[in-house]
Amino acid sequence: MVIHTRVALAVVLLFGASMVANLSAQTTVSTPIVGFRKTTLPSGSVCIVPGFVKDPVYQSSSLISGQNFAVTGLTSGAFNESSFSDRPNYPTYYVEIVSGTYEGYTFDVQSNSASQVTVSGLPSQLNGQTVSIAIRPHYKLDDLAAGNNGLLDYSDAVNITNPDGSTTTRYFASGSWIAEDFASPAGHTVIYPGSGVVFSTGGASITTSGTVKTTKTAVPLYAAAVNYVGRLNPSGSSLVSGMNMAGILVPYTDGFNVPSFDGQMTTTSTYYSDGVETLDAGYSPLAPGATDAIPADSGVQVSVSSDTVWIMNSALTP
């Protein structure tokens, strides 16, 4: 498989532990591995999955009560969900569980006080448990456009597939993004960890940057949609055999396609599962040492017969 993503320069830096300005949390943030990657986009459409996340701004152990995580020393309202009258509203931060059975699961922050962070979607099984958490800013479309070269106003766009199968379109304009009405600012549209967008351009380049994720990532897959997802692996292409997806696919029914990275989004290969191993299009297990791969910063199209969650290992995990 020809990898069309071109790396201009990959940089890995080590930064010391730091605290976020205006927050007085008692726990310092661990040293992150940060870097950037430049990707050349062909004319046409390609699937892009950002390989980085944002550095955590708060880390600690936390007692869960209902939809609340106990915290210490935060500024009240610092993580509140966005509220705008002239644009779509999206959460600004999320809580990630970084240890235990629910490692990698993320929950959008709705609001916070000095002593608790309120989220949505917490399973009742977690009530009363103490877990390790990290709070991160969401990766957004504006982050995807930062450092771009060649994106055209009101022409180049991204499509985001929603859980119900509908599509949201955002158009590039004046260094940011606007909604389908060509007026409402939408650069704060969220790209969830491991999720992808379909980027349509006349040919350009983008630079993705951030923190290399060291923990697992839980990526929801929806039966009503074609799910664009990929590994958080900014260092290069990802082997299909390392996707760790076979166990969640209904055998011989669910599957995923690898779209081409030439602007045409044609299917280059198809894979299924027997419940344990990944199978090729002929329903044969991938051979040991198979080199089938997915381009860096790209992903796959997954179809599932019922909603499920894909648990992705860190790119730093062998």
DOKEDO-5305 format. One line per field, with one value per residue (C-alpha): z, x, y; residue in three letters. Coordinates in Angstrom, 3 decimals, always signed. Example, Ala and Ser with C-alpha at 12.3 -4.5 7.8 and 13.67 -1.06 7.14 Angstrom:
BEGIN
Z = [+7.800	+7.140]
X = [+12.300	+13.670]
Y = [-4.500	-1.060]
res = [ALA	SER]
//
This chain:
BEGIN
Z = [+0.000	-0.964	+1.889	+0.517	+3.776	+3.580	+6.779	+6.487	+10.004	+13.125	+16.385	+19.839	+22.821	+26.548	+28.719	+32.498	+34.689	+34.820	+36.185	+34.228	+34.808	+36.998	+38.340	+41.783	+41.554	+44.078	+41.599	+38.971	+35.396	+34.373	+31.794	+28.292	+24.994	+22.460	+18.789	+15.395	+12.021	+8.594	+6.213	+2.527	+1.430	-2.185	-4.290	-3.372	-0.101	+2.533	+6.041	+8.680	+12.285	+14.348	+16.001	+19.010	+21.985	+24.172	+27.227	+30.432	+32.588	+35.730	+37.005	+40.267	+41.844	+42.139	+43.923	+41.600	+42.815	+40.247	+37.323	+39.378	+39.836	+43.108	+42.553	+44.599	+44.013	+40.700	+39.687	+39.573	+36.007	+34.430	+32.520	+31.845	+28.543	+25.879	+25.619	+22.541	+20.916	+17.483	+16.930	+17.694	+21.284	+22.127	+25.312	+25.891	+28.146	+28.921	+31.800	+30.871	+33.177	+32.995	+35.070	+35.811	+33.896	+32.271	+31.248	+28.128	+28.514	+28.194	+29.441	+28.334	+31.074	+31.542	+34.468	+37.471	+40.915	+43.062	+44.408	+41.633	+37.874	+36.429	+33.247	+31.211	+30.456	+33.464	+33.906	+37.159	+37.845	+38.581	+41.327	+44.584	+42.938	+43.148	+39.834	+38.357	+35.969	+33.595	+32.361	+28.822	+26.480	+23.451	+20.117	+17.739	+14.071	+14.658	+15.897	+12.697	+10.582	+12.539	+10.382	+7.209	+3.788	+0.838	+2.358	+0.365	+1.952	+1.452	-0.693	+1.351	+3.958	+6.436	+6.909	+10.339	+10.645	+13.614	+15.717	+13.920	+10.508	+9.528	+8.368	+9.662	+7.247	+8.193	+5.670	+5.998	+6.202	+7.247	+9.187	+11.030	+10.171	+9.642	+9.799	+6.937	+6.964	+5.841	+8.720	+12.196	+13.593	+14.076	+14.639	+18.105	+16.636	+18.594	+17.140	+19.748	+20.430	+17.807	+15.635	+12.127	+9.639	+5.847	+4.621	+1.128	-0.483	-3.798	-2.426	+0.698	+3.750	+7.434	+10.569	+13.488	+16.876	+20.514	+23.058	+22.341	+24.314	+26.736	+27.872	+26.217	+24.294	+24.170	+20.797	+20.406	+17.251	+16.154	+14.204	+12.478	+11.014	+8.999	+11.673	+10.672	+13.333	+13.622	+15.951	+17.761	+16.205	+15.011	+14.409	+11.244	+9.637	+11.767	+11.073	+10.603	+12.826	+15.664	+15.516	+18.352	+16.800	+16.103	+19.523	+19.192	+15.633	+15.071	+13.300	+9.496	+9.621	+10.983	+9.289	+8.273	+5.056	+4.509	+2.203	-0.191	+0.572	-3.029	-2.869	-4.268	-1.011	-2.843	-0.723	-0.832	+1.467	+3.621	+6.892	+9.046	+12.247	+13.409	+16.948	+17.787	+14.748	+12.020	+8.653	+5.165	+2.497	+1.756	+5.450	+5.982	+9.088	+8.424	+8.025	+10.823	+10.042	+7.606	+6.553	+5.761	+7.040	+7.449	+6.574	+9.416	+10.375	+8.513	+9.560	+8.579	+7.893	+10.426	+10.128	+13.180	+13.665	+17.191	+19.141	+20.732	+21.968	+20.470	+23.047	+21.364	+22.926	+23.113	+20.163	+22.798	+23.839	+21.926]
X = [+0.000	+1.383	+1.365	+0.498	+0.959	+4.205	+6.000	+7.810	+9.206	+8.299	+9.489	+9.309	+10.084	+9.989	+8.456	+8.623	+5.557	+3.511	+0.342	-2.365	-2.648	-5.637	-6.047	-4.774	-5.008	-2.926	-1.696	+0.879	+0.489	+2.879	+5.580	+4.068	+5.586	+4.633	+5.297	+3.830	+3.291	+2.802	+0.472	-0.044	-3.679	-4.373	-7.060	-10.327	-11.382	-9.458	-10.134	-8.120	-7.792	-5.616	-2.854	-2.487	-4.556	-4.240	-2.009	-4.011	-4.617	-5.543	-4.701	-5.642	-7.587	-11.286	-14.343	-17.360	-20.816	-23.614	-22.407	-19.740	-15.995	-14.578	-11.653	-9.634	-8.499	-10.169	-11.512	-15.304	-16.583	-13.139	-14.297	-17.926	-19.459	-19.451	-22.565	-22.965	-25.947	-24.327	-22.830	-23.221	-22.419	-19.851	-18.130	-14.715	-13.144	-13.556	-12.678	-10.749	-10.484	-6.853	-6.857	-8.971	-11.786	-12.947	-9.495	-9.766	-13.448	-14.142	-16.999	-17.808	-17.613	-20.816	-19.716	-17.429	-17.092	-13.976	-14.690	-16.394	-16.646	-20.055	-20.142	-22.706	-22.947	-21.204	-22.230	-24.031	-21.502	-18.876	-20.887	-18.913	-15.652	-12.364	-10.502	-7.546	-8.598	-7.160	-9.006	-8.091	-9.226	-11.004	-9.165	-11.120	-11.343	-9.335	-6.502	-6.728	-6.417	-3.564	-0.462	-2.336	-0.984	-3.353	-6.821	-9.331	-12.034	-15.658	-14.491	-12.458	-14.508	-14.750	-17.648	-18.290	-20.480	-22.855	-24.001	-27.380	-25.702	-26.305	-23.431	-22.317	-20.315	-17.880	-16.294	-12.869	-13.013	-10.475	-8.281	-11.174	-14.415	-18.068	-21.245	-23.522	-25.199	-21.871	-22.129	-22.022	-18.481	-17.758	-14.010	-14.745	-16.396	-15.030	-13.041	-13.211	-10.113	-9.775	-12.537	-11.996	-13.354	-13.533	-11.373	-12.143	-9.690	-8.226	-4.835	-3.228	-1.207	-2.082	+0.018	-1.321	+0.291	-0.208	+0.535	+1.209	-1.392	+0.083	-3.161	-5.922	-8.672	-12.330	-13.897	-17.702	-18.921	-22.529	-24.731	-26.604	-23.445	-20.342	-17.732	-14.502	-11.941	-8.235	-5.309	-3.729	-0.343	+1.392	+4.701	+3.663	+1.317	-0.565	-0.697	-4.180	-3.134	-2.567	-6.029	-7.301	-10.774	-11.517	-13.046	-15.784	-16.938	-19.805	-18.124	-18.399	-20.908	-19.309	-16.196	-14.044	-12.659	-9.408	-10.083	-7.401	-5.446	-5.362	-8.421	-10.787	-11.609	-11.883	-11.736	-8.225	-8.943	-11.720	-11.500	-13.814	-13.522	-14.131	-14.538	-10.866	-8.727	-8.904	-9.869	-9.161	-11.832	-11.766	-12.458	-8.943	-6.956	-4.234	-0.926	+1.641	+3.726	+1.132	+2.131	-1.402	-1.344	-3.324	-1.651	-0.577	-3.197	-5.808	-8.307	-10.835	-14.575	-16.192	-19.696	-21.202	-24.570	-25.022	-23.489	-20.199	-16.906	-13.473	-10.665	-7.517	-4.109	-1.606	+0.776	+3.542	+2.272	+4.009]
Y = [+0.000	+3.380	+5.870	+9.303	+11.214	+13.172	+14.071	+17.370	+17.186	+15.244	+16.753	+15.190	+17.409	+16.815	+19.512	+19.651	+19.319	+22.506	+24.027	+25.816	+29.561	+30.568	+27.021	+26.117	+22.339	+20.457	+17.836	+18.724	+17.557	+14.808	+15.455	+15.185	+14.102	+16.752	+17.283	+18.082	+16.500	+18.097	+16.267	+16.991	+16.746	+15.742	+17.371	+15.685	+14.061	+12.107	+10.827	+12.694	+11.487	+13.854	+11.837	+14.112	+15.250	+18.348	+18.275	+17.622	+20.680	+18.756	+15.257	+13.585	+10.755	+11.512	+10.137	+9.789	+10.744	+10.602	+12.723	+14.498	+14.040	+15.364	+17.753	+20.242	+23.777	+24.611	+27.991	+27.805	+27.904	+27.424	+24.337	+25.277	+24.193	+26.910	+29.071	+31.249	+32.937	+33.335	+29.884	+26.171	+25.221	+22.568	+21.410	+22.928	+20.277	+16.591	+14.306	+11.175	+8.172	+7.067	+3.884	+0.820	-0.864	+2.374	+3.582	+5.704	+6.633	+10.360	+12.525	+16.063	+18.671	+20.649	+22.807	+22.915	+24.412	+24.572	+21.073	+19.113	+18.735	+17.844	+15.764	+13.833	+10.139	+8.597	+4.911	+4.175	+1.388	+4.041	+5.740	+5.690	+4.594	+6.463	+6.654	+8.499	+11.263	+13.824	+16.908	+17.963	+20.728	+19.317	+19.110	+21.321	+22.211	+25.376	+23.156	+21.144	+24.304	+25.865	+26.163	+25.224	+26.091	+26.384	+25.994	+28.063	+30.212	+29.081	+26.156	+23.703	+21.875	+19.030	+16.631	+15.142	+12.054	+12.197	+9.197	+9.138	+8.912	+12.540	+14.738	+18.121	+20.299	+23.032	+25.424	+27.003	+30.816	+33.425	+31.031	+29.393	+27.561	+28.449	+26.382	+25.337	+28.742	+30.289	+32.752	+31.149	+30.739	+27.020	+26.698	+25.318	+22.190	+19.216	+16.308	+13.540	+11.396	+8.675	+10.124	+11.427	+13.926	+13.814	+16.683	+18.014	+20.446	+21.477	+20.436	+21.871	+20.954	+20.956	+20.656	+18.667	+19.136	+18.328	+15.632	+11.961	+10.000	+7.447	+5.781	+3.790	+5.580	+4.509	+5.352	+4.950	+3.191	+3.679	+1.277	+4.119	+5.653	+4.875	+5.544	+7.282	+6.386	+5.727	+5.180	+8.106	+7.453	+10.621	+8.847	+6.999	+4.507	+1.947	-1.772	-3.209	-6.113	-3.644	-2.071	-4.315	-4.289	-7.975	-8.641	-5.999	-6.820	-9.255	-12.191	-12.180	-9.288	-6.141	-4.852	-1.918	-0.476	+1.378	+4.365	+5.545	+8.704	+9.938	+12.186	+9.551	+7.719	+4.420	+1.272	-0.174	-3.126	-4.605	-6.512	-8.618	-10.625	-14.178	-12.861	-13.312	-12.528	-9.918	-11.427	-10.159	-9.653	-13.391	-14.195	-15.554	-14.537	-11.996	-13.767	-13.350	-10.315	-8.898	-5.380	-4.104	-0.527	+2.692	+6.023	+8.292	+10.889	+8.826	+6.185	+3.545	+3.341	+1.011	-0.454	-2.189	-3.868	-2.489	+0.379	-0.584	+0.883	+0.311	+0.385	+1.658	+1.093	+3.930	+4.155	+3.849	+0.401	-2.442]
res = [MET	VAL	ILE	HIS	THR	ARG	VAL	ALA	LEU	ALA	VAL	VAL	LEU	LEU	PHE	GLY	ALA	SER	MET	VAL	ALA	ASN	LEU	SER	ALA	GLN	THR	THR	VAL	SER	THR	PRO	ILE	VAL	GLY	PHE	ARG	LYS	THR	THR	LEU	PRO	SER	GLY	SER	VAL	CYS	ILE	VAL	PRO	GLY	PHE	VAL	LYS	ASP	PRO	VAL	TYR	GLN	SER	SER	SER	LEU	ILE	SER	GLY	GLN	ASN	PHE	ALA	VAL	THR	GLY	LEU	THR	SER	GLY	ALA	PHE	ASN	GLU	SER	SER	PHE	SER	ASP	ARG	PRO	ASN	TYR	PRO	THR	TYR	TYR	VAL	GLU	ILE	VAL	SER	GLY	THR	TYR	GLU	GLY	TYR	THR	PHE	ASP	VAL	GLN	SER	ASN	SER	ALA	SER	GLN	VAL	THR	VAL	SER	GLY	LEU	PRO	SER	GLN	LEU	ASN	GLY	GLN	THR	VAL	SER	ILE	ALA	ILE	ARG	PRO	HIS	TYR	LYS	LEU	ASP	ASP	LEU	ALA	ALA	GLY	ASN	ASN	GLY	LEU	LEU	ASP	TYR	SER	ASP	ALA	VAL	ASN	ILE	THR	ASN	PRO	ASP	GLY	SER	THR	THR	THR	ARG	TYR	PHE	ALA	SER	GLY	SER	TRP	ILE	ALA	GLU	ASP	PHE	ALA	SER	PRO	ALA	GLY	HIS	THR	VAL	ILE	TYR	PRO	GLY	SER	GLY	VAL	VAL	PHE	SER	THR	GLY	GLY	ALA	SER	ILE	THR	THR	SER	GLY	THR	VAL	LYS	THR	THR	LYS	THR	ALA	VAL	PRO	LEU	TYR	ALA	ALA	ALA	VAL	ASN	TYR	VAL	GLY	ARG	LEU	ASN	PRO	SER	GLY	SER	SER	LEU	VAL	SER	GLY	MET	ASN	MET	ALA	GLY	ILE	LEU	VAL	PRO	TYR	THR	ASP	GLY	PHE	ASN	VAL	PRO	SER	PHE	ASP	GLY	GLN	MET	THR	THR	THR	SER	THR	TYR	TYR	SER	ASP	GLY	VAL	GLU	THR	LEU	ASP	ALA	GLY	TYR	SER	PRO	LEU	ALA	PRO	GLY	ALA	THR	ASP	ALA	ILE	PRO	ALA	ASP	SER	GLY	VAL	GLN	VAL	SER	VAL	SER	SER	ASP	THR	VAL	TRP	ILE	MET	ASN	SER	ALA	LEU	THR	PRO]
//
